[in-house]
């Protein structure tokens, strides 16, 4: 009698080297850094704008005082 031969087939799954994950993490870190630096630049512009506005308000108040003083001087 001849016994049937049995064969075993092993299918191995595809294994990744992890390079895709490393690239994805690098891109994520770059995006986060970009957002951080953009927000810092935006805050810097806002501070500059506020400083200019405050300076303009100070000049306006000084001009008002000078105008009031001139009017007071002409009344006397």
MOZI-V158735 format. One record per backbone hydrogen bond with DSSP energy under -1.0 kcal/mol. CO is the residue of the C=O (numbers start at 1). NH is the residue of the N-H. If there is no record, write none. Layout:
# MOZI-V158735
CO_NH / CO_NH
This chain:
# MOZI-V158735
18_22 / 19_23 / 20_24 / 21_25 / 22_26 / 23_27 / 24_28 / 25_29 / 26_30 / 27_31 / 28_32 / 29_33 / 30_34 / 31_35 / 32_36 / 33_37 / 34_38 / 35_39 / 36_40 / 37_41 / 38_42 / 39_43 / 40_44 / 41_45 / 42_46 / 43_47 / 44_48 / 45_49 / 46_50 / 47_51 / 48_52 / 49_53 / 50_54 / 51_55 / 52_56 / 53_57 / 54_58 / 55_59 / 56_60 / 57_61 / 58_62 / 59_63 / 60_64 / 61_65 / 62_66 / 63_67 / 64_68 / 65_69 / 66_70 / 67_71 / 68_72 / 69_73 / 70_74 / 71_75
